[in-house]
Amino acid sequence: MYPLILIPVDGSEASRAALQEALELAREQRARVRLIYVCEPIRHVVFEGVARRANVPLLLVRSR
């Protein structure tokens, strides 16, 4: 029996399917669940007071 099940999710279809399976297992085992949202770190390139996320249009302007 599993008393606690850790379920990592990232919003993908595969993680949604895994979430459903893990929740079903938790119901069967009467276990508690803990979710952790997994994402890639946001990388910023800073130049001339403007921060831009890699490969993304203007995201943030630094205020002074």
DSSP file (Angstrom, degrees, kcal/mol; ACC not computed):
  #  RESIDUE AA STRUCTURE BP1 BP2  ACC     N-H-->O    O-->H-N    N-H-->O    O-->H-N    TCO  KAPPA ALPHA  PHI   PSI    X-CA   Y-CA   Z-CA
    1    1 A M              0   0    0      0, 0.0    29,-0.0     0, 0.0    28,-0.0   0.000 360.0 360.0 360.0 139.8    0.0    0.0    0.0
    2    2 A Y        -     0   0    0      1,-0.1     3,-0.1    24,-0.0    30,-0.0  -0.908 360.0-170.0-102.7 119.2    1.2    3.5   -0.8
    3    3 A P  S    S+     0   0    0      0, 0.0    29,-2.4     0, 0.0     2,-0.3   0.805  77.8  19.9 -77.8 -27.5    0.3    6.1    1.8
    4    4 A L  E     -a   32   0A   0     27,-0.2     2,-0.5     2,-0.0    29,-0.2  -0.994  65.3-162.0-145.2 133.3    1.4    9.1   -0.4
    5    5 A I  E     -a   33   0A   0     27,-2.4    29,-2.5    -2,-0.3     2,-0.5  -0.973  10.3-149.9-119.8 123.6    1.8    9.4   -4.2
    6    6 A L  E     -a   34   0A   0     -2,-0.5    29,-0.2    27,-0.2    27,-0.0  -0.812  14.4-167.4 -91.4 126.2    3.8   12.2   -5.7
    7    7 A I  E     -a   35   0A   0     27,-3.1    29,-2.1    -2,-0.5     2,-0.4  -0.929   5.9-156.8-121.2 107.8    2.4   13.1   -9.2
    8    8 A P  E     -a   36   0A   0      0, 0.0     2,-0.3     0, 0.0    29,-0.2  -0.681  16.9-177.4 -82.1 134.4    4.6   15.4  -11.4
    9    9 A V  E     +a   37   0A   0     27,-2.8    29,-3.7    -2,-0.4     7,-0.0  -0.955  24.0 174.2-130.1 150.9    2.6   17.3  -14.1
   10   10 A D        -     0   0    0     -2,-0.3     3,-0.1    27,-0.2    -1,-0.1   0.282  59.0-100.6-135.8   7.2    3.6   19.6  -16.8
   11   11 A G  S    S+     0   0    0      1,-0.3     2,-0.1     2,-0.1    28,-0.0   0.370  79.5 130.7  89.8  -5.4    0.4   20.2  -18.7
   12   12 A S  S  > S-     0   0    0      1,-0.1     4,-2.0     4,-0.0    -1,-0.3  -0.332  71.7-112.7 -78.0 163.8    1.2   17.8  -21.5
   13   13 A E  H  > S+     0   0    0      1,-0.2     4,-2.2     2,-0.2     5,-0.2   0.887 118.0  54.6 -61.2 -39.2   -1.3   15.2  -22.7
   14   14 A A  H  > S+     0   0    0      1,-0.2     4,-2.3     2,-0.2    -1,-0.2   0.906 108.5  47.4 -63.4 -41.4    1.1   12.4  -21.4
   15   15 A S  H  > S+     0   0    0      2,-0.2     4,-2.3     1,-0.2    -1,-0.2   0.849 109.7  53.7 -71.0 -31.7    1.1   14.0  -17.9
   16   16 A R  H  X S+     0   0    0     -4,-2.0     4,-2.0     2,-0.2    -2,-0.2   0.915 110.7  46.5 -65.7 -41.4   -2.7   14.3  -17.9
   17   17 A A  H  X S+     0   0    0     -4,-2.2     4,-1.9     2,-0.2    -2,-0.2   0.915 113.3  48.8 -65.4 -42.4   -3.1   10.7  -18.8
   18   18 A A  H  X S+     0   0    0     -4,-2.3     4,-2.8     1,-0.2    -2,-0.2   0.871 108.0  55.6 -64.7 -36.8   -0.5    9.7  -16.1
   19   19 A L  H  X S+     0   0    0     -4,-2.3     4,-2.7     2,-0.2     5,-0.2   0.927 106.7  49.5 -60.7 -45.9   -2.4   11.9  -13.6
   20   20 A Q  H  X S+     0   0    0     -4,-2.0     4,-2.0     1,-0.2    -1,-0.2   0.912 112.9  46.9 -60.7 -42.9   -5.6   10.0  -14.2
   21   21 A E  H  X S+     0   0    0     -4,-1.9     4,-2.3     2,-0.2    -2,-0.2   0.920 113.0  48.9 -64.4 -44.0   -3.9    6.7  -13.7
   22   22 A A  H  X S+     0   0    0     -4,-2.8     4,-2.5     1,-0.2    -2,-0.2   0.884 110.2  51.2 -65.4 -38.5   -2.1    7.9  -10.5
   23   23 A L  H  X S+     0   0    0     -4,-2.7     4,-2.3     2,-0.2    -1,-0.2   0.892 109.5  50.4 -65.7 -38.8   -5.4    9.3   -9.1
   24   24 A E  H  X S+     0   0    0     -4,-2.0     4,-2.4     2,-0.2    -2,-0.2   0.922 111.0  48.7 -63.2 -43.8   -7.1    5.9   -9.8
   25   25 A L  H  X S+     0   0    0     -4,-2.3     4,-2.5     1,-0.2    -2,-0.2   0.908 109.9  52.4 -61.0 -42.1   -4.2    4.1   -8.0
   26   26 A A  H  X>S+     0   0    0     -4,-2.5     5,-2.3     2,-0.2     4,-1.0   0.898 109.0  49.7 -62.2 -40.6   -4.6    6.6   -5.1
   27   27 A R  H ><5S+     0   0    0     -4,-2.3     3,-0.5     3,-0.2    -2,-0.2   0.942 112.8  46.8 -61.9 -46.8   -8.3    5.8   -4.8
   28   28 A E  H 3<5S+     0   0    0     -4,-2.4    -2,-0.2     1,-0.2    -1,-0.2   0.878 120.0  38.8 -62.4 -38.7   -7.6    2.1   -4.9
   29   29 A Q  H 3<5S-     0   0    0     -4,-2.5    -1,-0.2    -5,-0.2    -2,-0.2   0.496 104.6-126.6 -90.0  -5.3   -4.9    2.4   -2.3
   30   30 A R  T <<5 +     0   0    0     -4,-1.0     2,-0.2    -3,-0.5    -3,-0.2   0.903  58.2 156.0  55.9  42.6   -6.7    5.1   -0.2
   31   31 A A      < -     0   0    0     -5,-2.3     2,-0.2    -6,-0.2   -27,-0.2  -0.606  45.5-118.9 -97.7 156.7   -3.5    7.1   -0.6
   32   32 A R  E     -a    4   0A   0    -29,-2.4   -27,-2.4    -2,-0.2     2,-0.4  -0.608  29.7-142.5 -85.2 156.0   -3.0   10.9   -0.4
   33   33 A V  E     -a    5   0A   0     -2,-0.2     2,-0.4   -29,-0.2   -27,-0.2  -0.920  13.1-165.8-121.9 149.7   -1.7   12.6   -3.4
   34   34 A R  E     -a    6   0A   0    -29,-2.5   -27,-3.1    -2,-0.4     2,-0.3  -0.993  13.0-152.5-131.7 125.7    0.7   15.5   -3.8
   35   35 A L  E     -a    7   0A   0     -2,-0.4     2,-0.4   -29,-0.2   -29,-0.0  -0.749   7.9-169.2 -97.5 144.3    1.0   17.3   -7.2
   36   36 A I  E     -a    8   0A   0    -29,-2.1   -27,-2.8    -2,-0.3     2,-0.6  -0.994  17.0-139.8-131.2 127.1    4.2   19.0   -8.3
   37   37 A Y  E     -a    9   0A   0     -2,-0.4     2,-0.5   -29,-0.2   -27,-0.2  -0.761  19.5-158.8 -88.5 124.2    4.0   21.2  -11.4
   38   38 A V        +     0   0    0    -29,-3.7     2,-0.3    -2,-0.6    -2,-0.0  -0.880  20.7 156.6-108.5 130.6    7.2   20.8  -13.5
   39   39 A C        -     0   0    0     -2,-0.5     3,-0.1   -28,-0.0   -28,-0.0  -0.975  43.8 -99.0-146.9 160.4    8.3   23.4  -16.0
   40   40 A E        -     0   0    0     -2,-0.3     2,-0.0     1,-0.1     3,-0.0  -0.538  50.2-100.0 -76.1 146.1   11.5   24.5  -17.8
   41   41 A P        -     0   0    0      0, 0.0     2,-0.5     0, 0.0    -1,-0.1  -0.363  35.1-115.5 -65.4 147.2   13.2   27.5  -16.2
   42   42 A I        -     0   0    0     -3,-0.1     2,-0.5    11,-0.0    11,-0.0  -0.742  29.1-153.8 -84.3 124.8   12.6   30.8  -18.0
   43   43 A R        -     0   0    0     -2,-0.5    11,-1.6    11,-0.1     2,-0.4  -0.871   9.8-165.5-102.9 131.2   15.8   32.1  -19.4
   44   44 A H  E     -B   53   0B   0     -2,-0.5     2,-0.5     9,-0.2     9,-0.2  -0.903  12.7-155.1-116.3 144.3   16.2   35.9  -19.9
   45   45 A V  E     -B   52   0B   0      7,-2.4     7,-2.0    -2,-0.4     2,-0.5  -0.983  17.4-154.7-113.7 123.6   18.8   37.8  -21.9
   46   46 A V  E     +B   51   0B   0     -2,-0.5     2,-0.3     5,-0.2     5,-0.2  -0.870  25.6 151.7-106.1 128.8   19.3   41.3  -20.6
   47   47 A F  E >   -B   50   0B   0      3,-2.0     3,-2.4    -2,-0.5    -2,-0.1  -0.962  66.3  -4.8-153.8 138.3   20.5   44.1  -22.8
   48   48 A E  T 3  S-     0   0    0     -2,-0.3     3,-0.1     1,-0.3    -2,-0.0   0.811 126.0 -57.7  47.5  40.0   20.0   47.9  -22.8
   49   49 A G  T 3  S+     0   0    0      1,-0.2    13,-1.7    12,-0.1     2,-0.5   0.571 115.0 111.5  75.4   7.7   17.5   47.7  -19.9
   50   50 A V  E <   -BC  47  61B   0     -3,-2.4    -3,-2.0    11,-0.2     2,-0.5  -0.958  54.4-152.5-118.0 131.2   15.2   45.4  -21.7
   51   51 A A  E     -BC  46  60B   0      9,-2.0     9,-1.7    -2,-0.5     8,-0.9  -0.875  14.3-174.6-102.0 132.1   14.7   41.7  -20.7
   52   52 A R  E     -B   45   0B   0     -7,-2.0    -7,-2.4    -2,-0.5     2,-0.3  -0.989  23.6-128.2-126.8 134.4   13.7   39.3  -23.5
   53   53 A R  E >   -B   44   0B   0      4,-0.4     3,-2.1    -2,-0.4    -9,-0.2  -0.591  48.1 -87.9 -75.0 140.9   12.8   35.7  -23.0
   54   54 A A  T 3  S-     0   0    0    -11,-1.6    -1,-0.1     1,-0.3   -11,-0.1  -0.257 108.0  -4.1 -53.8 127.6   14.8   33.5  -25.4
   55   55 A N  T 3  S+     0   0    0      1,-0.2    -1,-0.3    -3,-0.1    -2,-0.0   0.700 112.6 106.3  62.5  24.1   13.0   33.1  -28.7
   56   56 A V  S <  S-     0   0    0     -3,-2.1    -1,-0.2     1,-0.0     3,-0.2  -0.983  74.9-105.1-131.6 143.5   10.0   35.1  -27.5
   57   57 A P  S    S-     0   0    0      0, 0.0    -4,-0.4     0, 0.0    -1,-0.0  -0.055  73.0 -42.4 -58.5 170.4    8.9   38.7  -28.5
   58   58 A L        +     0   0    0      1,-0.1    -6,-0.2    -6,-0.1     3,-0.1  -0.003  65.5 168.2 -38.8 126.4    9.5   41.5  -26.0
   59   59 A L        +     0   0    0     -8,-0.9     2,-0.3     1,-0.3    -7,-0.2   0.760  55.1  10.6-114.0 -41.4    8.4   40.2  -22.5
   60   60 A L  E     -C   51   0B   0     -9,-1.7    -9,-2.0     2,-0.0     2,-0.5  -0.996  50.5-154.5-151.1 134.9    9.5   42.7  -19.9
   61   61 A V  E     -C   50   0B   0     -2,-0.3     2,-0.3   -11,-0.2   -11,-0.2  -0.962  29.8-124.3-111.7 127.0   11.0   46.2  -19.7
   62   62 A R        -     0   0    0    -13,-1.7     2,-0.3    -2,-0.5    -2,-0.0  -0.499  21.8-143.3 -70.5 129.7   13.0   46.9  -16.6
   63   63 A S              0   0    0     -2,-0.3    -1,-0.0     1,-0.1   -14,-0.0  -0.734 360.0 360.0 -93.0 145.6   11.8   49.9  -14.6
   64   64 A R              0   0    0     -2,-0.3    -1,-0.1     0, 0.0    -2,-0.0   0.389 360.0 360.0-115.3 360.0   14.3   52.3  -13.0
